[in-house]
């Protein structure tokens, strides 16, 4: 593998690029760094909360853990496959969608993606504030803006700093949460009045809901992946890159969601922060607060990741209608807009945010499933990784402004999923027949990917002979 001239640099540097192509001479980094990046990226309070769902619906602990493992491992397959697009194309994740949807047609998945990013920022800021308020004074009106500003500073420095922080947090998280996990499976059963044998074991609806949430949660990370692999050398081995991405994202999801299931089983009714404090204090008094603060550091780091991704996607959307120069000033302006929006939404969210969070996870599943199906089929089956990067930035180019194959496939997949929806304000007929269980991701993937492939075969889409660089 060719080694770029700056491949050995380790200290984070201020990033100057945004949605533009990363030239070969600027490529750097190590493939295995994707593992700890995505481990920390998924090892956050919000991930743990996904595991609360099954026990809260009466599903037994072991069944809840099985649903978590199956869902997370399945969802991560699609997420990890996107990692290969970063070094091959040298572009952020979402701007690649222009090849399937057109420079303006891509506004549909762009809008859905910004919605996901803002949602994660909002819920993350709320949880970090709850953690900090255990040891520090300050109201939501103080902490929400302060945390968002700190996240934006990290995102302004950009790619290298985000990788650096995520990598080193991995070691701290593994050591800290290993202790918590041991306490959860040893001390909690003895201290709790709840016994696994006394809890309901099987509930089909709860199992499917837990599985779907775990799958959808990890599929949602698909919109991030190429953003953090695009600086790797172009000839980075695909198998190793996908393996490290999968290992980090699936490993942390299965671990933390399963821990959430244990906490929800033995501490029913407790929220995530309280449950961690209670469990950690079984090791020694005060350790629970330390655990929560370590988790808050990881959640805050990922909030920076979300700000960074929202900025890239937002700039990509604007550029589709009015060409922009991808300067550092534009990045700062984009991050500022993301931050202000996130603060407003955070302050307006009701106190009982858990029900809002579950609905949010399902909504992002519905919006992102059709996109990931179309994007992956285009990359691996239709164009086989061959794109003209210059044409992606040319609205009059070969990819056009509105690519009807991608738009039609996305719309058909979304409509196909509607009967399977299971939301607080709407339950589709299929979901109702299943007792409220949600398996919408299955028809969404099949319809989105399958229809796009058929339309591409019968249309004019063929692998582009142009090289994947400018």
LOLUMTOR-521028 format. One line per field, with one value per residue (C-alpha): x, y, z; residue number from 1. Coordinates in Angstrom, 1 decimal, m for minus. Layout:
N
c1	c(X,...)
c2	c(Y,...)
c3	c(Z,...)
num	c(NUM,...)
END
This chain:
470
c1	c(0.0,1.3,2.2,1.4,4.1,2.3,1.1,3.1,1.7,m0.2,m1.0,m4.4,m4.2,m6.8,m8.8,m9.3,m11.5,m15.2,m17.3,m14.4,m12.3,m9.3,m6.3,m4.0,m1.1,m3.2,m4.3,m3.1,m4.2,m4.3,m7.1,m7.3,m8.1,m11.6,m12.2,m11.7,m13.3,m16.5,m16.3,m16.4,m18.8,m21.3,m20.4,m22.7,m25.7,m28.1,m26.9,m27.4,m30.9,m31.9,m31.4,m33.9,m36.8,m37.2,m37.3,m39.6,m42.0,m41.9,m39.3,m37.0,m33.4,m31.9,m34.4,m33.7,m30.0,m30.6,m32.7,m30.0,m27.3,m29.2,m30.4,m27.1,m25.1,m27.5,m27.7,m23.9,m23.4,m24.9,m23.2,m19.7,m20.1,m20.1,m16.6,m15.1,m16.5,m14.4,m10.9,m12.2,m14.0,m12.3,m15.6,m17.9,m20.6,m23.8,m22.4,m21.9,m25.7,m25.6,m24.6,m27.9,m30.3,m28.8,m27.3,m30.7,m32.6,m30.2,m32.0,m34.4,m31.8,m29.9,m32.9,m33.4,m29.8,m29.7,m32.8,m30.9,m27.8,m29.8,m31.7,m28.6,m27.1,m30.2,m30.6,m26.8,m26.7,m29.6,m27.9,m24.5,m26.2,m27.9,m24.5,m22.7,m25.4,m24.5,m21.3,m21.7,m24.2,m25.9,m29.3,m30.2,m30.1,m26.4,m25.3,m27.0,m25.3,m22.0,m21.9,m22.9,m20.1,m17.5,m18.7,m18.4,m14.9,m13.9,m15.7,m14.0,m10.6,m12.1,m11.2,m7.9,m9.0,m12.2,m10.2,m7.6,m10.2,m12.3,m9.3,m8.0,m11.4,m11.8,m9.3,m10.9,m14.3,m13.3,m11.7,m14.4,m17.4,m15.8,m16.1,m19.7,m20.7,m19.3,m21.2,m24.4,m24.3,m23.1,m24.1,m27.4,m29.1,m28.3,m29.4,m32.5,m35.9,m36.4,m35.2,m34.8,m36.9,m39.8,m39.8,m41.8,m39.6,m41.1,m43.1,m43.1,m43.9,m41.3,m38.7,m39.3,m39.5,m36.1,m34.5,m35.8,m34.6,m31.1,m30.9,m32.2,m29.9,m26.8,m28.0,m28.4,m24.6,m24.4,m24.7,m21.5,m19.1,m17.3,m16.8,m14.2,m12.5,m12.1,m8.6,m7.3,m5.1,m7.1,m5.8,m6.7,m7.7,m11.5,m11.8,m9.7,m11.4,m14.9,m13.8,m12.5,m15.5,m17.8,m15.9,m15.9,m19.6,m21.1,m19.0,m19.8,m23.5,m24.0,m22.1,m23.8,m27.3,m27.0,m25.8,m28.9,m31.1,m29.5,m29.9,m33.6,m34.3,m32.9,m33.6,m37.0,m38.1,m34.7,m33.3,m29.9,m27.9,m29.4,m29.0,m25.3,m24.7,m26.5,m24.6,m21.2,m21.6,m21.7,m18.0,m17.3,m19.3,m18.7,m17.5,m21.0,m20.5,m17.1,m18.7,m21.3,m18.7,m16.6,m19.8,m20.5,m17.1,m17.8,m21.2,m19.8,m17.2,m19.9,m21.9,m18.9,m19.0,m22.7,m22.1,m19.4,m21.6,m24.6,m22.3,m21.0,m24.5,m25.9,m23.2,m23.7,m27.4,m26.8,m24.2,m26.7,m28.7,m26.1,m22.4,m20.3,m16.6,m15.7,m13.7,m13.0,m15.2,m18.1,m17.5,m17.7,m20.9,m22.5,m21.5,m22.9,m26.3,m26.3,m25.5,m28.2,m30.8,m29.8,m29.9,m33.4,m34.7,m33.1,m34.6,m38.1,m38.1,m40.3,m38.8,m40.1,m37.7,m37.4,m40.7,m39.5,m36.2,m37.8,m40.0,m36.9,m35.0,m37.9,m38.3,m34.6,m34.9,m37.7,m35.9,m32.5,m33.2,m34.2,m31.1,m28.6,m30.1,m29.9,m26.4,m24.9,m26.5,m25.2,m21.7,m21.2,m23.5,m24.2,m21.1,m18.8,m17.0,m16.2,m17.3,m16.2,m15.6,m15.5,m19.0,m20.4,m19.7,m21.1,m24.8,m24.9,m22.8,m23.6,m25.3,m27.7,m29.8,m32.6,m31.9,m35.3,m34.0,m32.8,m35.7,m38.3,m36.6,m36.4,m40.0,m41.2,m39.2,m40.6,m44.2,m43.7,m42.6,m45.7,m47.9,m45.1,m44.7,m45.3,m45.2,m46.9,m49.2,m49.6,m49.6,m49.7,m52.0,m49.1,m47.6,m51.0,m51.4,m48.1,m49.2,m47.4,m44.1,m42.0,m40.1,m40.3,m36.5,m37.0,m39.3,m37.5,m34.1,m35.5,m37.7,m35.1,m32.1,m34.0,m35.9,m32.9,m30.9,m33.6,m34.0,m30.3,m30.0,m32.8,m31.7,m28.5,m26.5,m23.3,m19.9,m18.1,m14.7,m13.4,m11.0,m12.2,m10.1,m9.9)
c2	c(0.0,3.4,5.6,9.3,11.7,12.8,9.3,9.3,12.4,11.7,15.1,16.6,19.5,22.0,20.6,22.9,20.7,20.1,18.6,18.7,15.8,14.8,14.6,11.6,13.5,14.5,10.9,9.6,7.4,3.7,1.3,m0.1,3.4,2.9,0.3,2.5,5.4,3.5,1.8,5.1,6.5,3.9,3.6,6.4,6.8,6.8,3.4,2.0,3.4,1.3,m1.8,m0.5,m1.1,m4.9,m5.2,m2.2,m4.0,m7.2,m9.1,m11.4,m10.4,m13.2,m12.6,m8.9,m9.5,m11.8,m9.3,m6.6,m8.9,m9.9,m6.4,m4.6,m7.2,m7.1,m3.3,m2.9,m4.9,m2.0,0.7,m1.0,m1.5,2.3,2.5,1.4,4.4,6.9,6.0,5.0,8.3,10.7,12.4,12.8,10.2,12.1,14.1,10.8,10.5,12.8,9.9,8.1,11.0,13.9,17.2,18.5,15.2,14.3,17.0,14.2,12.0,15.2,16.5,13.2,13.0,16.5,15.5,12.5,14.5,17.2,14.6,12.9,16.2,17.2,13.9,13.8,17.3,16.5,13.3,15.0,17.8,15.3,13.7,17.0,18.2,15.3,17.2,20.8,23.5,25.1,25.0,23.6,27.2,27.3,23.8,23.2,26.1,25.5,21.9,22.7,25.4,22.9,20.3,22.9,23.8,20.1,19.9,23.0,21.4,18.5,15.1,14.4,15.7,13.7,10.5,11.3,11.9,8.9,6.5,7.4,7.4,3.8,2.6,4.5,3.3,m0.3,m0.2,1.7,m0.1,m3.5,m2.9,m1.6,m4.7,m7.0,m5.1,m5.3,m9.1,m9.9,m7.2,m6.1,m9.5,m9.8,m6.2,m6.1,m7.4,m8.4,m11.9,m13.0,m16.1,m13.9,m11.7,m12.6,m14.4,m14.2,m11.5,m11.5,m7.8,m6.7,m8.9,m7.5,m4.0,m4.4,m6.1,m3.4,m0.5,m2.1,m2.6,0.8,2.5,1.0,1.5,5.2,5.4,4.7,8.4,9.0,6.4,7.8,11.1,9.4,7.1,9.5,10.6,7.0,6.1,5.2,1.6,0.8,m2.9,m3.0,m6.2,m4.9,m1.5,m3.0,m5.5,m2.8,m0.6,m3.5,m4.7,m1.3,m0.4,m3.8,m4.7,m1.5,m1.6,m5.2,m4.6,m1.3,m2.3,m5.5,m3.6,m1.4,m4.5,m5.7,m2.4,m2.1,m5.6,m5.2,m1.4,m1.0,2.6,4.1,6.3,5.6,8.0,6.9,3.2,3.7,5.6,2.9,0.1,1.8,2.5,m1.2,m1.2,1.6,4.8,7.5,5.2,5.5,9.2,8.6,6.1,8.6,11.4,9.1,8.2,12.0,12.6,10.0,11.4,14.9,13.7,12.0,15.3,16.9,14.1,14.8,18.6,17.8,15.5,17.9,20.7,18.5,17.4,20.9,22.4,19.5,20.4,24.1,23.4,21.4,24.6,27.3,26.4,27.3,27.5,24.9,27.2,27.1,30.1,28.2,25.3,27.6,29.2,25.8,24.6,27.7,27.2,23.5,24.6,27.3,24.9,22.2,24.5,25.7,22.1,20.9,23.7,23.0,19.2,18.0,16.4,12.9,12.6,8.8,8.3,11.0,9.1,5.8,7.6,9.4,6.1,4.6,7.8,7.8,4.1,4.9,7.7,6.2,2.6,3.5,5.7,3.1,0.4,2.6,3.9,0.5,m1.2,1.7,1.5,m2.3,m3.7,m1.0,1.2,m1.2,1.7,3.7,7.3,10.6,12.8,16.0,15.1,14.8,18.5,19.4,20.0,19.7,16.6,12.9,12.5,15.4,17.5,15.0,11.2,9.6,6.0,6.9,9.1,6.6,3.8,5.8,6.8,3.3,1.9,4.5,3.9,0.1,0.6,2.5,m0.5,m1.7,1.6,1.5,5.0,6.7,8.6,5.9,2.1,0.5,m2.5,m5.0,m3.7,m3.8,m7.4,m8.2,m6.6,m3.3,m4.9,m3.0,m4.8,m2.0,m2.2,m5.6,m4.4,m1.1,m2.7,m5.2,m2.6,0.2,m1.9,m4.3,m1.6,0.6,m2.3,m3.2,0.4,0.8,m2.3,m1.2,2.5,4.2,3.7,1.9,1.8,5.1,4.6,7.9,7.6,8.2,11.4,14.9)
c3	c(0.0,m0.9,2.0,1.8,2.8,5.9,6.9,10.1,11.7,14.9,16.5,15.4,13.0,12.1,9.2,6.2,4.1,4.3,1.4,m1.1,m2.3,m0.2,m2.5,m2.3,m0.9,2.2,3.0,6.3,9.3,10.1,9.3,12.8,14.1,12.7,15.4,18.5,16.7,16.2,19.6,21.4,18.8,19.8,23.5,24.8,27.1,24.1,23.1,26.5,26.6,23.6,25.7,28.3,25.8,26.0,29.8,30.1,27.9,30.0,27.9,29.9,30.3,28.2,25.4,25.5,25.2,22.3,20.5,21.1,19.7,16.6,15.9,16.4,14.5,11.6,11.5,11.7,8.5,6.4,8.5,8.1,4.3,3.9,5.4,2.1,0.3,2.2,0.9,m2.5,m3.2,m0.8,0.0,3.0,3.2,2.2,m0.8,m2.5,m2.6,m5.6,m7.8,m6.9,m6.4,m8.4,m7.0,m6.0,m5.6,m2.8,m0.7,0.5,2.2,3.2,5.1,6.9,7.8,9.3,11.3,12.7,13.6,15.4,17.3,18.5,19.5,21.5,23.4,24.0,25.5,27.8,29.1,29.6,31.5,33.8,34.4,35.1,37.5,39.8,40.7,39.4,39.7,36.7,35.0,31.5,30.2,31.1,30.3,27.0,25.2,27.0,25.9,22.4,22.1,23.4,20.9,18.1,19.0,18.7,15.4,14.0,14.6,12.8,11.6,13.3,16.7,16.6,15.8,18.5,21.2,20.3,20.2,23.6,25.2,24.1,26.7,29.5,28.6,28.5,31.9,33.6,32.1,32.6,36.3,36.0,34.0,36.6,39.3,37.2,36.8,40.3,42.8,41.3,41.4,45.1,46.0,43.8,44.8,41.1,40.0,36.4,37.1,38.2,35.2,32.0,29.6,26.1,24.4,20.6,20.3,22.8,21.2,17.7,19.0,20.8,17.8,15.4,17.6,18.0,14.2,13.3,15.8,14.3,10.7,11.5,11.8,8.1,7.4,9.4,8.2,5.1,6.9,9.1,6.6,3.7,4.7,4.5,1.6,m1.5,m1.7,1.9,2.0,1.9,4.0,6.9,6.8,7.0,9.7,12.1,11.5,12.2,15.2,16.9,16.2,16.8,19.8,21.7,20.8,21.9,25.1,26.1,25.0,26.9,30.0,29.6,29.5,32.8,34.5,33.3,34.6,38.1,38.5,36.9,36.5,37.0,34.2,32.7,34.8,38.1,37.2,36.4,39.6,41.7,40.0,40.1,43.8,44.5,43.7,46.2,47.1,44.6,41.8,40.2,39.7,38.2,35.7,34.7,34.1,31.9,30.0,29.7,28.2,25.5,24.9,24.6,22.1,20.0,20.1,18.4,15.8,15.3,14.9,12.4,10.4,10.4,9.1,6.3,5.3,5.5,3.3,0.8,0.6,0.1,m2.5,m4.6,m5.2,m4.9,m5.3,m2.2,m1.5,1.1,3.4,7.1,7.5,5.9,8.3,11.3,10.0,9.4,12.8,14.4,12.7,13.8,17.4,17.6,16.3,18.7,21.7,20.8,20.3,23.5,25.6,24.2,24.7,27.6,30.7,29.8,26.9,26.9,24.9,22.5,22.1,21.1,18.6,17.2,16.7,14.8,12.6,11.7,10.8,8.4,6.7,6.5,5.5,1.9,1.5,2.8,0.5,m2.6,m1.8,m1.1,m4.1,m6.3,m4.9,m4.8,m7.5,m10.1,m10.4,m8.6,m6.8,m10.0,m9.9,m11.5,m8.5,m10.6,m12.0,m8.5,m8.1,m11.5,m11.5,m15.3,m15.2,m15.8,m12.4,m13.1,m10.8,m10.3,m10.7,m10.9,m10.3,m6.8,m5.9,m7.1,m5.3,m2.1,m2.3,m3.1,m0.1,2.3,1.1,1.4,5.0,6.1,6.9,9.2,11.1,14.8,16.3,19.2,16.8,14.1,13.9,10.5,9.8,9.6,12.8,14.5,13.4,15.0,18.3,17.7,16.6,14.0,11.3,8.7,8.0,6.2,3.4,3.3,2.6,0.1,m1.8,m1.8,m2.9,m5.2,m7.1,m7.6,m8.9,m11.4,m12.5,m12.9,m15.1,m17.4,m17.4,m18.4,m15.2,m15.8,m14.0,m14.7,m16.3,m14.9,m12.0,m8.4,m8.1,m9.5)
num	c(1,2,3,4,5,6,7,8,9,10,11,12,13,14,15,16,17,18,19,20,21,22,23,24,25,26,27,28,29,30,31,32,33,34,35,36,37,38,39,40,41,42,43,44,45,46,47,48,49,50,51,52,53,54,55,56,57,58,59,60,61,62,63,64,65,66,67,68,69,70,71,72,73,74,75,76,77,78,79,80,81,82,83,84,85,86,87,88,89,90,91,92,93,94,95,96,97,98,99,100,101,102,103,104,105,106,107,108,109,110,111,112,113,114,115,116,117,118,119,120,121,122,123,124,125,126,127,128,129,130,131,132,133,134,135,136,137,138,139,140,141,142,143,144,145,146,147,148,149,150,151,152,153,154,155,156,157,158,159,160,161,162,163,164,165,166,167,168,169,170,171,172,173,174,175,176,177,178,179,180,181,182,183,184,185,186,187,188,189,190,191,192,193,194,195,196,197,198,199,200,201,202,203,204,205,206,207,208,209,210,211,212,213,214,215,216,217,218,219,220,221,222,223,224,225,226,227,228,229,230,231,232,233,234,235,236,237,238,239,240,241,242,243,244,245,246,247,248,249,250,251,252,253,254,255,256,257,258,259,260,261,262,263,264,265,266,267,268,269,270,271,272,273,274,275,276,277,278,279,280,281,282,283,284,285,286,287,288,289,290,291,292,293,294,295,296,297,298,299,300,301,302,303,304,305,306,307,308,309,310,311,312,313,314,315,316,317,318,319,320,321,322,323,324,325,326,327,328,329,330,331,332,333,334,335,336,337,338,339,340,341,342,343,344,345,346,347,348,349,350,351,352,353,354,355,356,357,358,359,360,361,362,363,364,365,366,367,368,369,370,371,372,373,374,375,376,377,378,379,380,381,382,383,384,385,386,387,388,389,390,391,392,393,394,395,396,397,398,399,400,401,402,403,404,405,406,407,408,409,410,411,412,413,414,415,416,417,418,419,420,421,422,423,424,425,426,427,428,429,430,431,432,433,434,435,436,437,438,439,440,441,442,443,444,445,446,447,448,449,450,451,452,453,454,455,456,457,458,459,460,461,462,463,464,465,466,467,468,469,470)
END
